[in-house]
C-alpha cells in the first residue's frame, strides 16, 4: 500500500519508488547476515530512511519514512506481517500473486496511520 499523504512535492513523484528499489540490493545482502526479521534502517537518501522487514519465506516489506521511530516501525511491520499471513491463508490467494484485496490495503493503511 502506498501511504503517501497528499500535497505538493518539489521532487519527482517517482523518487520514492526509486529510493525503495535502490535499497533492495542492500536488503538482499543483510537478510543473510542476521536472524532478525526486522532489518531496521537499511538505506538513507537525503532526509528519507528505508526500513525493511523480511519474512521467513523471504518476502521483503519496505517502508520509506522521514522520522526515525524504530519501535513504531517494528510494530507496523509486525501488524503488516500478520495481515500478510492472513491474506496468504486465503484459498483465493496464490503465493506468487499480488494481494489485490481492498480490505488488505485498507488495513495496511490503518496500521500506517496507527504506528507511523
N, C-alpha and C positions, 0 to 999 in steps of 0.2 A: 504494500500500500504506500502511496505517496502521501506523506504527512505534511507537505509544504503548505504554509499559510499563504493566503492571497496577499498581493501587494506589489508595489513597484520594485523592480530589481535593476541594478546597474550592470550586472554581469549577464552572461549568456544564459538563457533558460535551460540549456543542456549541460551547464557546468556541474551541477550536482551529480548527474549520471556519469560524467567523465571522471570526477573525483572518486566516486564509489568503484567504478570499473578499474581505475588505476590501482586501487587498493586490493583488488582480488588476488594479484600475484603475491602480495605480502601475506594475505590470509592463507593462501595455499602453502606457503613456507612455514608460517607459525603453527599451523594446525598439527604438524608432525613433531613439533618441539615442545608441546605442552599437553597435559592430560585434562586441562580445564576446557569446558565448552565455551566459557566467556573469555574472549581473547583481548578484552579491554580496547584501548585506543590503538589501532594498528597503523594509522597514517594521519597526517595533518596536511592541510593546504590552506594557506593564509589563516583565516580565523575559523576554518572548518576542521572538525575532527571526525574520523571514521572509526566507529567501534564495530566489532564483529563478534559473532556467535556461531559456532559450528556444532551441529548435532552429531550424535553417534553415527548416523548414516551419511555424514559429510555434506549435509545441506547447510549452506552458508547463508546466514542472515546478517545484514549490514545496516548500520544506521549512521547517517550523516547528520551531525549536530554542531552547534556552536558552543554550548555550555557544557562544561565537564562535570557531571554528577554521576560517578560510577555506580553508586548503589541504585539510583533511579533507573539507569540504563540497564543494569543487571536484572532488575525487577521487570522492566519492559521486555527484555529478551526472554525471561522465564515465562511470562504471560504469553508471548507470541509463540514460543516453543510448545506450550500447552495447547494453544489454538491450532497450531500446525499438526500436532499429533491427532487431535480430534478430527481435523479435516482429512487426514490421511486414512483414518479408520473408516471413513465413509465408503460404502461399497460402490459408490458412483465416481470415486476419485481414483485415477490411475497414478501410480508413484511418480512417473516422469512427466505428468501433465501439470500445467499451470493451474493453481487454485483460482477459480473464477467465481466463487461464491460471493455474492454481495454481503451476506451475513458475516463471512470471514473478514472481508475488507472492513466492514463497519466495526467489528470487534477489535481489529488491529488498530484502527484509528482511535477507538475509545481507550485502548491501552496506551497509545501515544499521548493522548490528552491527559491521562491519569498520571503517567510517570515522567514524561519529558517536558 
